[in-house]
Amino acid sequence: MRISDDDREQVVVTLREHLLAGRLTLEEFSERVEAALRARVGAELARVNEDLPDVFVPASGSRRKPARFTVALFSHVDRRGRLRLGGRALAASSFADLDFDLRDVTIDQWRTTVTVLAAFGNVDVYVPEGVNVDVSGISLVGHRRDWGRDTDRPDAPTIHVRVLGFVGTIDVWRVPQDMRDASYSDIFRQLQGRQHQLPS
């Protein structure tokens, strides 16, 4: 049976609720929304949320605490995995390198602000393509760069990345779904090769 735009939108609304309840990561949400928007018949749409509860059940009170601070000092820190983000988070690097990977995070709020500080250090922030990313701030004697394809989708959460760099580099990478299993170095190479640097 062919489906309508209203059918697709209802599934996206349900996915949004599951995202905020912590059942889906940002990347899983982005992938499922794309699948819902591509669906043409009911069976395709049903597959989008077949492993999620039919009736929305509020998340239990035992969820992990939000990751508020990630700091790298004289080291290399790789922060990734199923973290939980609240409304605000801080990622800072001084005389160090920090990989802050947000693809597998769960979020509490539809809008999240991540403040990135780099002083004589480097910070790379990774987000799944399909999530709205708003980057602003200043970098003195260094670089602030945005890579990948930008989107502006009302059905997707927004991550505000606020940067302050001094003698450092801050890169924000919007990682396409087809690069889900790529290493960081492959992401660098492929996105730079595609010339997907966005204007600052």
C-alpha positions, -999 to +999 in steps of 0.1 A: +000+000+000+014+034-010+020+058+019+015+096+022+037+125+034+016+125+066+024+089+072+062+096+069+059+127+091+042+107+119+070+082+119+096+110+120+078+125+150+079+091+168+116+087+160+121+122+175+105+110+208+127+079+209+158+100+202+151+122+232+143+092+253+177+078+246+167+048+225+184+061+194+218+077+189+221+108+166+235+086+138+207+060+142+181+088+142+196+103+111+197+070+092+161+061+102+147+095+092+164+091+058+148+057+054+114+070+064+116+098+039+126+074+011+098+049+020+071+045-007+050+016+008+038+007+043+062-022+047+092+000+041+080+025+066+073-002+092+109-014+090+121+020+102+110+015+137+103-023+140+127-027+170+112+002+189+082+001+213+048+005+195+035+025+224+058+053+236+071+045+270+089+072+290+126+065+296+135+051+330+152+072+357+183+051+355+199+068+325+236+077+326+246+112+336+252+136+308+288+141+296+295+177+305+333+181+303+359+165+280+394+178+285+427+168+268+459+182+284+494+172+271+478+140+256+456+126+229+421+119+240+395+100+219+360+106+233+334+084+216+307+058+222+273+060+236+276+091+256+247+112+267+245+149+261+224+174+280+217+209+269+254+219+272+288+203+270+324+215+269+353+200+249+388+216+256+423+209+244+455+224+256+489+212+242+469+181+231+447+165+205+410+158+211+387+137+190+351+144+202+328+120+183+291+128+187+278+102+162+268+077+188+256+100+215+221+102+228+206+136+236+181+150+261+171+181+242+163+191+206+190+218+208+224+212+223+253+236+227+289+222+226+316+248+235+350+239+220+382+255+234+416+249+219+447+266+232+479+253+216+459+222+208+436+206+182+400+195+185+381+175+159+343+172+163+324+145+144+286+147+138+265+125+116+254+141+083+217+149+085+219+166+119+217+204+119+250+219+129+255+256+136+292+266+140+303+300+152+331+316+172+367+328+167+401+313+162+432+334+167+465+323+150+449+290+140+422+274+120+384+269+123+371+247+095+338+230+087+338+199+065+311+179+048+276+186+035+255+211+055+218+204+061+189+225+073+162+201+083+134+210+107+129+173+115+165+170+128+180+181+161+205+210+162+239+211+177+253+246+182+292+244+182+307+275+198+345+276+193+373+296+208+408+288+195+442+303+202+471+288+183+451+257+175+429+240+150+392+232+154+376+211+127+339+201+125+333+170+104+298+161+091+302+124+084+281+108+057+263+075+064+285+057+038+315+065+060+301+051+092+329+026+097+357+048+083+387+056+105+393+093+114+422+094+089+399+081+061+372+107+070+399+134+067+411+121+034+377+115+018+360+147+029+390+168+020+392+150-014+355+158-020+363+194-013+335+196+011+349+224+032+321+248+041+326+286+042+333+299+077 
